[in-house]
Amino acid sequence: MNKVVGREATLLAFDYGEKRIGVAIGNSLTRHARALVVLQNRNREYRFEAVGKLIGEWRPDALVVGLPCHPDGTPHEMTQLAKRFGNQLNGRFNLPVTWVDERYSSVEAEADIRQGAARADMLDAEAARIILQQYLDGLSDDHELH
């Protein structure tokens, strides 16, 4: 894992899917994440052009990618796709990437939508928010990102 040291850092988080990619934005000082946007995952060129625009707009210090696994923690096909996506983000944008276990983020996002706490068209972005919030909640008090 890479480290970004500092008292405040802006983070973009991604919930990678074959059809859609949810994106959330957060801050290590406030430790608050919010759903940002859902990107269509049409093809590699489209995906990275859209991500590049977000990185240019928000200027994150680091990226967080949800890592899907089976409930018992074993990897599956999407685990490898999400891992590759994070590695490509690191290679293309030269930003540190951290992976966060996202086993129940979609279930929690669906519950938030049912309760009216999130919009249905933002399901993937809400899942990214949950992934990022989980990461932010795990930060130590010195705000060192890992």
SVG drawing of the C-alpha trace seen along z (x, -y; Angstrom):
<svg xmlns="http://www.w3.org/2000/svg" viewBox="-37 -21 41 39">
<polyline fill="none" stroke="black" stroke-width="0.4" points="0.0,0.0 1.1,-3.5 1.2,-6.3 0.2,-9.9 1.3,-11.8 -0.4,-15.1 -3.1,-16.5 -5.6,-16.9 -6.1,-14.9 -8.8,-14.8 -9.7,-11.2 -11.7,-9.8 -13.2,-6.4 -14.4,-4.0 -16.9,-1.1 -15.9,0.7 -18.4,2.6 -18.4,3.9 -21.3,1.6 -21.0,-1.3 -18.4,-2.8 -19.6,-4.6 -17.5,-7.5 -17.4,-9.3 -15.3,-12.2 -14.0,-12.5 -11.6,-14.4 -9.3,-12.9 -9.6,-16.0 -13.4,-16.0 -13.5,-12.2 -16.7,-12.6 -17.5,-11.0 -20.3,-11.8 -21.5,-10.1 -20.4,-12.0 -21.3,-10.5 -21.9,-7.2 -19.8,-6.7 -20.8,-4.4 -18.1,-1.8 -18.5,-1.7 -14.9,-0.9 -11.3,-1.6 -10.9,-4.9 -14.2,-6.3 -13.7,-5.1 -10.3,-6.7 -11.2,-9.9 -14.1,-10.3 -11.9,-9.5 -9.3,-11.9 -11.8,-14.7 -12.8,-14.0 -9.2,-13.8 -8.5,-17.1 -11.5,-18.7 -11.1,-17.4 -7.3,-17.1 -7.3,-14.1 -4.2,-13.2 -5.0,-9.5 -7.6,-7.0 -9.5,-4.2 -10.9,-1.3 -13.5,1.2 -12.2,4.8 -15.1,7.2 -14.8,10.7 -17.1,13.6 -18.7,13.4 -15.9,15.7 -13.2,13.3 -12.1,15.4 -11.6,13.6 -13.8,14.0 -13.8,12.6 -14.7,9.1 -11.9,9.0 -9.3,9.3 -11.1,6.7 -11.2,4.2 -7.6,4.9 -6.6,4.3 -8.7,1.1 -6.9,-0.3 -3.5,0.6 -4.4,-1.2 -5.5,-4.2 -2.1,-4.3 -0.2,-3.9 -2.2,-6.5 -2.6,-9.2 0.4,-8.5 -1.7,-8.6 -1.5,-6.1 -4.3,-3.6 -5.6,-1.7 -8.1,1.2 -10.9,1.5 -12.9,4.7 -16.3,3.9 -18.2,7.1 -21.3,5.5 -21.2,2.0 -23.8,2.6 -26.2,4.2 -25.8,1.2 -26.3,-1.2 -29.5,0.6 -30.7,0.3 -29.9,-3.5 -32.0,-3.9 -34.9,-1.9 -34.9,-4.2 -34.8,-7.3 -31.2,-8.3 -29.9,-8.0 -31.3,-8.2 -31.8,-5.0 -29.9,-6.3 -26.9,-6.9 -26.7,-3.3 -23.1,-2.8 -21.9,-6.2 -23.6,-5.4 -21.6,-2.1 -18.4,-4.1 -19.4,-6.5 -19.8,-3.6 -16.4,-2.2 -14.7,-5.6 -16.5,-6.2 -15.3,-2.8 -11.7,-3.8 -12.0,-7.2 -13.4,-5.7 -10.3,-3.5 -7.8,-6.3 -5.6,-6.9 -5.8,-10.2 -2.7,-11.5 -4.5,-11.4 -1.8,-9.3 -3.4,-7.7 -2.4,-4.1"/>
</svg>
